[in-house]
């Protein structure tokens, strides 16, 4: 029953995530004011997009091939928890910092809510219900910083070269190096403490029964 429920949520999550990603790609292409190659590069320069793609892949793999080699990677407690942290940050940063900076309408508003609210909430729910979080270790918090550090480095270096920054809080053109780097460091610090919080949650929550906790490992 637990495994079936996990696959159902994974299917729903995959469908929603792929729809939101494809719709956002369509909207960027339609509204682009730069060349097609530059639009593609900018599309994949957003942490939101990259992370939602990872979520979509994770849900898809869990639904279709949870017992395969790649399936075992995407069903590890450490992998799913890392993704949970990243997609949670997507929701936090958007709703705390970015939501007030613009007023999307129509399809763009729907896509925004999916990418920044619905998908994060659904993935967090999946993590809570089906992941054996008691297996997490404190040292995991350090390895989970690799992806956001690489992303922040790319976003800043790419911005210096092209003058395009995906997020205003790392826009060196406006903020200068000191403020932008401080903001980037602040986000990384939030990610680190969120990682510790999720690990602590795993150590505090009572262990589920074997059937419930073997859905993913």
C-alpha positions in Angstrom: 0.0 0.0 0.0 2.8 2.4 0.9 4.7 1.6 -2.3 1.5 2.1 -4.4 0.8 5.5 -2.7 4.4 6.6 -3.3 4.1 5.8 -7.0 0.8 7.7 -7.3 2.3 10.8 -5.7 5.4 10.4 -7.8 3.2 10.3 -11.0 1.2 13.3 -10.0 4.4 15.2 -9.1 6.1 14.3 -12.4 3.1 15.4 -14.5 2.8 18.7 -12.6 6.5 19.4 -12.7 7.1 18.6 -16.4 4.0 20.7 -17.3 5.3 23.6 -15.3 8.8 23.4 -16.8 7.6 23.0 -20.4 5.1 25.9 -19.9 7.8 28.1 -18.4 10.1 27.3 -21.4 7.3 28.2 -23.8 6.7 31.5 -22.0 10.4 32.4 -22.0 10.7 31.7 -25.7 7.5 33.6 -26.5 8.4 36.7 -24.5 12.2 36.6 -25.2 14.0 39.8 -26.2 17.3 38.1 -26.8 18.5 35.5 -29.3 17.2 31.9 -29.2 20.5 30.5 -27.9 20.8 33.2 -25.2 17.2 32.5 -24.2 18.0 28.8 -23.8 21.1 29.6 -21.7 19.1 32.0 -19.5 16.3 29.4 -19.0 18.8 26.9 -17.6 20.5 29.7 -15.5 17.6 29.8 -13.0 18.0 27.7 -9.9 14.2 27.3 -9.9 14.3 25.7 -13.3 17.3 23.5 -12.6 15.9 22.3 -9.3 12.4 21.6 -10.7 13.9 19.6 -13.5 15.7 17.5 -10.9 12.4 17.1 -9.0 10.6 16.1 -12.2 13.4 13.5 -13.0 13.2 12.1 -9.5 9.5 11.7 -9.5 9.6 10.1 -13.0 12.3 7.6 -12.0 10.5 6.7 -8.9 7.3 6.0 -10.8 8.9 4.1 -13.8 12.1 2.5 -12.6 12.6 2.6 -8.9 14.5 -0.7 -8.9 16.9 0.2 -11.7 20.5 1.6 -11.1 19.4 5.2 -11.6 16.2 4.4 -9.6 18.3 3.3 -6.6 20.2 6.6 -6.8 17.0 8.7 -6.9 15.4 6.7 -4.1 18.3 7.0 -1.6 17.3 8.9 1.5 20.3 11.3 1.1 19.4 12.0 -2.5 15.7 12.8 -1.9 16.6 14.8 1.2 19.1 16.9 -0.8 16.4 17.6 -3.5 13.9 18.4 -0.8 16.3 21.0 0.6 16.9 22.6 -2.8 13.2 22.7 -3.8 12.3 24.1 -0.3 14.8 26.9 -0.9 13.2 27.6 -4.2 9.9 28.2 -2.4 11.4 30.2 0.5 13.4 32.5 -1.7 10.6 33.2 -4.1 7.9 33.7 -1.5 10.0 35.7 0.9 12.2 37.8 -1.5 11.0 37.7 -5.1 7.2 37.4 -5.0 6.7 41.1 -4.4 9.0 42.1 -7.3 6.5 41.4 -10.0 2.9 40.5 -10.7 2.5 37.7 -13.2 -0.8 37.1 -14.9 -2.5 34.3 -16.8 -0.5 31.2 -17.6 2.6 32.8 -16.1 0.9 33.1 -12.7 -0.2 29.5 -12.8 3.3 28.3 -13.7 4.8 30.5 -11.0 2.6 29.0 -8.3 3.3 25.4 -9.5 7.1 26.0 -9.6 7.4 27.8 -6.3 4.5 26.5 -4.1 2.8 23.4 -5.3 5.8 21.4 -6.4 7.9 22.2 -3.3 4.9 21.3 -1.1 4.3 18.0 -2.9 8.0 17.0 -2.7 8.2 17.9 1.0 5.1 15.7 1.5 6.7 12.8 -0.4 9.8 13.2 1.8 7.8 13.1 5.0 5.7 10.2 4.0 8.0 7.8 2.2 11.7 8.6 3.0 13.6 6.8 5.8 14.9 10.0 7.2 16.2 8.3 10.3 19.1 7.2 8.1 20.4 10.8 7.6 23.8 11.8 9.1 25.1 15.2 10.2 27.9 15.0 7.7 25.4 14.9 4.8 24.8 18.6 5.3 28.2 19.4 3.9 27.9 17.4 0.7 24.5 18.9 0.0 26.2 22.3 -0.3 28.0 21.3 -3.5 25.2 21.9 -5.9 24.2 25.3 -4.6 27.8 26.4 -4.3 28.4 25.4 -8.0 25.2 27.1 -9.0 26.0 30.4 -7.2 29.5 30.4 -8.7 28.0 29.9 -12.2 25.4 32.5 -11.7 27.9 35.2 -10.6 30.6 34.3 -13.2 28.0 34.1 -16.0 26.6 37.4 -14.9 30.0 39.1 -14.9 30.5 37.9 -18.5 27.0 38.5 -19.9 25.6 41.1 -17.5 22.6 38.9 -17.0 21.8 37.8 -13.4 18.9 35.4 -12.9 18.1 36.8 -9.4 18.3 40.5 -8.2 20.0 39.6 -4.9 23.2 38.5 -6.8 23.1 41.2 -9.4 26.6 42.7 -9.2 25.6 45.4 -11.7 23.2 46.9 -9.1 24.6 45.7 -5.8 28.3 45.6 -6.3 30.5 42.6 -5.5 30.5 42.8 -1.7 26.7 42.9 -1.3 26.0 40.3 -4.0 28.5 37.9 -2.6 27.2 38.5 0.9 23.7 37.7 -0.3 24.9 34.5 -2.1 26.7 33.5 1.1 23.5 34.1 3.1 21.5 31.8 0.9 24.1 29.1 1.3 24.0 29.5 5.0 20.2 29.1 5.0 20.6 25.9 2.9 23.1 24.6 5.4 20.9 25.3 8.4 17.9 23.9 6.6 19.9 20.7 6.0 20.7 20.4 9.7 17.0 20.9 10.5 15.9 18.1 8.2 18.6 15.8 9.6 17.4 16.7 13.1 13.9 15.9 12.1 14.9 12.5 10.9 16.6 11.8 14.2 13.5 13.0 16.2 10.7 11.4 14.2 9.7 7.9 15.4 10.8 5.2 13.0 8.0 4.0 10.8 7.2 0.4 10.3 9.3 -1.6 7.8 6.7 -1.7 5.1 6.3 2.1 5.2 10.0 2.8 5.3 11.1 0.5 2.5 9.3 2.4 -0.3 12.6 4.3 -0.9 15.9 3.7 0.7 
